[in-house]
């Protein structure tokens, strides 16, 4: 039976709590101690925005938890999207200082000096990736034979309703043409999980729900303090538990249901063993996703009546107009007019925001 550990945490105990939730979820047996372990950060936005990105305490706690389990050879891997900048994001979100403090190197999947995208022939049957990339599926050569630890946050997503560990592989394994996959995003996530199970020695997840994201994520959300950490070696199960406590039916999410049906993990809550000190039956955050200006346009061409124009709009240079518009909307319109006020309020008035504002690695008791 798949296991998911779910515990309550505080600002004072969060580092030791990350290690505890990892231990409860069986990190020491999930990963191969003799292999390098990739810490796969989540950067949904290069700007600092609560609930959007891997938190510094999540990253620091994971490093400490892995070392406590005897897993020493660590490397952090970042990716960029067409609208995010990794080097900016890792500084504004205080991820780089954590890696530097613990001497964990950072590699980038978009830098040929760090890794190269090579053709990969999956052993598992693909749902869509072989159709989307008829010239071959390409993934980073560096990922082969290593463990991976995903570090997502609990938040809503405009195209998948919720996003978590399965979506976190989307940026890591696919190159900057990953937008080709948006119209078949659910099937893509299932294909990527199948590939992960073939190439990685072990897979583990630590999800941060200290501040969760409600609304039109993964960026334009309302942050809500929930004081929860989750961990599991089953990507499907931990995403299912996150969906459940957020107020959604897990199996109504196509990527969870398809992964469950294909034996890649457990999506039914009744078949998951919940460990820790959170009674998920009593948790219902009543989250809702909704839309923003960017998602309304995207859904029109990816899922709506204009879908017949998808290849013209997103597989040709026309796509750069959408990329430019998205960057302008998020960074120059929404963030200055709404997002900065939300972030500033979080930094000043939320206990987690105050922790972030003062955060320096190595200062909290692990």
C-alpha positions in Angstrom: 0.0 0.0 0.0 1.3 3.5 -0.9 2.1 5.7 2.1 1.9 9.5 2.4 3.2 11.2 5.5 1.3 14.4 6.5 2.4 16.5 9.5 1.8 19.8 11.1 4.7 22.2 11.4 5.7 25.6 12.8 8.2 28.2 11.9 10.5 27.2 14.8 10.5 23.4 14.0 10.1 23.3 10.3 13.6 22.0 9.5 13.3 19.1 11.9 9.8 18.5 10.7 10.9 18.2 7.1 13.3 15.5 8.2 10.6 13.9 10.3 8.1 13.8 7.5 10.7 12.3 5.2 11.6 9.6 7.7 8.0 8.7 8.2 7.5 8.4 4.4 10.5 6.0 4.2 13.1 8.1 2.5 16.0 5.9 3.5 14.5 2.9 1.6 13.1 4.9 -1.3 16.4 6.2 -2.6 19.7 4.5 -3.6 22.5 5.8 -1.2 25.1 4.9 -3.8 23.7 7.2 -6.5 23.6 11.0 -6.9 20.4 12.5 -5.8 18.8 15.3 -7.8 16.9 17.9 -5.8 14.4 19.2 -8.3 13.3 22.6 -7.2 10.1 24.2 -8.3 10.2 27.7 -9.8 6.8 28.5 -11.1 7.8 32.2 -11.1 11.2 33.9 -10.8 9.6 36.6 -8.7 9.1 35.9 -5.0 5.5 35.1 -4.5 4.1 33.1 -1.6 3.1 29.5 -2.4 4.5 29.6 -6.0 8.0 28.2 -5.5 10.1 25.8 -3.4 10.6 27.5 0.0 14.1 27.9 1.4 13.2 25.9 4.5 11.7 23.1 2.3 15.0 22.9 0.4 17.2 23.2 3.5 15.1 20.7 5.4 15.3 18.2 2.5 19.1 18.5 2.4 19.3 17.9 6.1 16.8 15.0 5.9 18.7 13.3 3.1 22.0 13.6 4.9 20.4 12.3 8.1 19.3 9.2 6.0 22.9 8.7 4.8 22.3 10.2 1.3 25.2 12.6 0.8 25.8 13.1 -2.9 23.3 15.8 -3.7 22.9 18.2 -6.7 20.1 20.8 -7.3 18.7 21.0 -10.8 16.9 24.0 -12.1 15.0 24.6 -15.3 13.7 27.7 -17.1 10.4 28.2 -18.8 9.7 30.6 -21.6 8.4 33.1 -19.0 10.7 32.4 -16.0 14.4 33.0 -15.3 16.2 30.5 -13.2 19.1 32.6 -12.0 16.8 35.4 -10.9 14.3 33.0 -9.3 16.8 31.1 -7.3 18.1 34.3 -5.7 14.8 36.1 -5.1 13.3 32.9 -3.6 16.5 32.3 -1.5 17.2 28.9 -3.0 20.8 29.6 -4.1 22.0 30.7 -0.6 20.8 27.4 0.8 22.6 25.4 -1.8 25.8 27.4 -1.3 25.6 27.1 2.5 25.5 23.3 2.2 27.8 23.1 -0.8 25.2 21.5 -3.0 26.1 22.3 -6.6 23.4 23.7 -8.9 23.0 22.5 -12.5 20.7 23.7 -15.2 18.9 21.5 -17.7 19.0 24.3 -20.3 22.8 24.7 -20.2 24.7 22.3 -22.6 27.7 22.6 -20.3 25.7 20.9 -17.5 23.6 18.4 -19.5 22.3 17.7 -22.9 18.9 16.6 -24.2 19.3 13.2 -25.8 16.8 11.0 -27.6 15.1 8.5 -25.3 13.1 5.4 -26.2 10.7 4.6 -23.4 10.0 1.0 -22.6 6.5 1.8 -21.5 3.9 2.6 -24.0 3.3 6.3 -24.3 -0.1 8.0 -24.3 0.9 11.1 -26.2 4.6 12.0 -26.1 5.5 10.0 -29.1 2.8 11.8 -31.1 3.7 15.2 -29.8 7.4 14.6 -30.6 7.3 12.4 -33.7 11.0 13.0 -34.3 11.8 11.5 -30.9 11.4 12.2 -27.1 14.4 14.0 -25.8 15.3 14.2 -22.0 18.4 15.4 -20.2 21.2 12.8 -20.2 22.2 13.8 -16.7 19.0 12.4 -15.1 19.7 8.8 -16.0 20.7 6.5 -13.1 20.2 9.1 -10.4 17.6 9.5 -7.6 15.2 12.5 -7.8 13.6 14.4 -5.0 10.8 16.7 -6.1 10.1 19.8 -4.1 6.7 21.2 -5.1 4.3 23.4 -3.2 0.6 22.7 -2.7 -1.2 25.0 -5.1 -3.9 25.2 -7.7 -3.1 25.3 -11.4 -5.1 26.8 -14.3 -4.6 23.8 -16.6 -4.5 20.8 -14.2 -6.5 22.3 -11.3 -3.8 21.3 -8.9 -0.1 20.9 -9.4 2.4 19.0 -7.4 5.0 16.2 -7.8 3.9 14.9 -11.2 3.8 18.4 -12.7 7.2 19.1 -11.3 8.8 16.7 -13.8 7.4 18.7 -16.7 10.1 21.4 -16.5 12.9 19.0 -15.6 12.5 16.4 -18.3 11.2 18.5 -21.2 13.0 21.3 -23.1 11.7 24.8 -23.9 9.3 23.3 -26.4 7.3 21.8 -23.6 4.4 24.1 -24.5 3.6 21.7 -27.3 2.2 19.4 -24.6 -0.3 21.8 -23.0 -3.3 20.6 -25.0 -2.6 17.0 -23.7 -1.1 18.0 -20.4 -2.7 15.2 -18.3 -1.5 12.4 -20.5 1.9 14.1 -20.8 2.4 14.0 -17.0 1.5 10.3 -17.0 4.0 9.6 -19.7 6.7 11.6 -17.8 6.1 9.6 -14.7 6.5 6.3 -16.6 9.8 7.6 -18.0 10.9 8.7 -14.5 10.3 5.2 -13.2 12.6 3.9 -15.9 15.5 6.3 -15.6 15.7 7.1 -11.9 17.1 4.8 -9.2 14.6 6.2 -6.7 11.9 8.9 -6.6 10.8 10.9 -3.5 8.7 13.9 -2.9 8.5 16.6 -0.2 5.5 18.9 -0.7 5.4 22.2 1.2 2.0 23.4 2.3 3.2 25.8 4.9 1.6 28.4 2.7 -0.7 26.9 0.0 -1.9 28.6 -3.2 -5.6 29.0 -3.8 -6.9 30.3 -7.1 -5.5 30.8 -10.6 -2.1 29.2 -10.1 0.7 28.5 -10.4 1.4 32.2 -10.0 -1.7 34.5 -9.6 -3.0 32.9 -6.4 -4.2 33.8 -2.9 -1.7 32.5 -0.4 -3.2 30.7 2.6 -1.2 29.5 5.7 -1.9 25.8 6.2 1.2 24.8 8.3 1.5 21.3 6.7 4.3 19.2 5.2 3.8 16.1 3.1 6.2 13.4 1.9 6.0 10.1 -0.1 7.8 7.9 -2.6 4.6 7.7 -4.6 4.1 10.8 -6.8 0.5 9.8 -7.6 -0.5 9.2 -4.0 1.0 12.5 -2.6 -0.7 14.5 -5.4 -4.0 12.7 -4.6 -3.7 13.5 -0.9 -2.9 17.2 -1.7 -6.0 17.3 -4.0 -8.1 15.8 -1.2 -7.1 18.2 1.5 -7.5 21.1 -0.9 -11.1 20.1 -1.3 -11.1 18.2 -4.6 -11.8 14.6 -5.6 -8.4 13.2 -6.6 -9.7 10.7 -9.2 -11.6 13.5 -10.9 -8.2 14.7 -12.0 -7.3 13.0 -15.3 -3.6 12.8 -14.7 -4.1 11.2 -11.3 -6.8 8.7 -12.6 -4.7 7.7 -15.7 -1.6 7.2 -13.6 -3.5 5.1 -11.1 -5.1 3.0 -13.9 -1.7 2.4 -15.5 -0.2 1.2 -12.2 2.2 4.1 -11.8 1.0 4.9 -8.3 -2.1 5.1 -6.1 -4.8 7.7 -6.7 -7.6 6.4 -4.6 -7.5 7.8 -1.1 -9.0 4.6 0.4 -6.0 2.7 -0.9 -3.4 5.1 0.6 -2.0 4.8 4.1 -1.8 8.2 5.8 1.0 8.6 8.4 1.7 11.5 10.7 -0.5 13.8 12.8 -3.0 15.2 10.3 -6.4 13.7 9.9 -7.0 14.3 6.2 -10.7 13.4 6.6 -11.1 16.6 8.6 -9.2 18.7 6.1 -11.1 20.5 3.4 -9.6 23.8 2.4 -12.4 24.5 -0.1 -9.9 25.7 -2.7 -11.0 26.7 -6.2 -8.9 27.3 -9.3 -10.6 29.7 -11.6 -8.9 31.6 -14.5 -6.9 34.7 -15.2 -6.2 36.6 -18.4 -3.4 34.2 -19.5 -5.4 31.0 -18.9 -8.4 32.3 -20.7 -6.4 32.8 -23.8 -4.5 29.5 -23.4 -7.7 27.5 -22.9 -9.3 29.0 -25.9 -6.5 27.6 -28.2 -5.6 24.5 -26.2 -9.0 23.2 -25.1 -11.6 25.4 -26.6 -13.3 26.3 -29.9 -10.0 27.6 -31.4 -8.1 24.4 -30.7 -7.8 23.8 -34.5 -5.3 26.7 -34.6 -3.1 25.2 -31.9 -0.2 24.2 -34.1 -0.2 27.5 -36.0 -0.2 29.5 -32.8 2.2 27.5 -30.6 4.4 25.4 -33.0 5.5 28.4 -35.2 7.2 31.7 -34.4 3.8 33.1 -33.6 4.2 31.6 -30.2 6.7 34.4 -29.2 3.8 36.8 -29.3 2.0 34.7 -26.6 5.2 34.4 -24.6 5.7 38.2 -24.7 2.1 38.8 -23.7 2.3 36.3 -20.8 5.5 37.9 -19.5 4.0 41.4 -19.7 0.8 40.3 -18.1 2.4 38.5 -15.1 5.5 40.6 -14.5 4.4 44.0 -15.6 0.7 44.2 -15.0 -0.6 41.6 -12.5 2.4 41.6 -10.1 2.8 45.4 -9.8 -1.0 46.0 -9.5 -1.9 43.1 -7.3 0.8 40.6 -6.6 3.3 42.9 -4.9 0.7 44.0 -2.4 -0.1 40.4 -1.6 3.5 39.5 -1.3 4.3 42.5 0.9 1.4 41.8 3.2 2.6 38.1 3.5 6.1 39.3 4.4 4.9 41.7 7.0 1.9 40.0 8.6 2.3 36.2 8.0 4.5 34.2 10.3 5.8 32.3 7.3 6.4 35.5 5.5 8.4 37.0 8.4 10.4 33.8 8.5 11.1 34.2 4.7 12.1 37.8 5.1 14.7 37.0 7.8 15.7 33.6 6.4 19.3 32.6 6.4 20.4 29.0 6.0 22.0 27.3 9.0 20.2 29.6 11.5 17.2 27.5 12.4 17.6 24.4 14.6 17.4 21.3 12.4 
